[in-house]
Amino acid sequence: MTEKLPGIQWMPSNMDAGMSFIERNCASCGRDRPACEGVSYDECEDHELCPIIGASFIGEAIQWRRLDDGEVICTEYGKPAVNKNQEQLI
């Protein structure tokens, strides 16, 4: 990511805050099959999992941002996930 990201990185203060964000945002985004369809992670191919959610568990979800007005967003919301070869996956 070379563009400047808005606001500051947001990290959930606890598991409830993180799960609430995932339920509100990731479930309607389309980048993560388990969040959208409720299927088990074990049933998914790697390209069906959003790497941002995984990064959030180790404090590295730089796409999760708190804006100046307090709103928390994911800068990749609704954008197609791509692999290393920049092929559209979903």
Residue pairs with C-beta under 8 A, 6 or more apart in sequence:
1 62
1 63
5 62
5 63
5 65
5 75
6 65
6 67
6 73
6 75
7 65
7 66
7 67
7 68
7 73
8 65
8 66
9 61
9 62
9 64
9 65
9 66
10 64
10 65
10 66
10 72
11 56
11 59
11 61
11 64
12 18
12 21
12 56
18 56
21 64
21 72
22 35
22 53
23 35
25 73
25 74
25 77
26 32
26 35
26 36
26 50
26 53
26 74
27 35
27 36
28 36
29 35
29 36
29 50
29 74
29 76
29 77
29 78
30 36
30 78
30 90
31 50
31 52
31 76
31 79
31 80
31 81
31 90
32 48
32 49
32 50
32 53
33 39
33 44
33 48
33 49
34 40
34 41
34 44
34 48
34 49
35 50
35 53
41 49
47 81
47 83
47 89
47 90
48 89
48 90
50 81
51 81
52 61
52 63
52 64
52 74
52 76
53 61
55 61
55 62
56 64
61 74
63 74
63 75
63 76
64 72
64 73
64 74
65 72
65 73
65 74
65 75
66 72
67 73
80 88
80 89
80 90
81 88
81 89
81 90
82 88
82 89
83 89
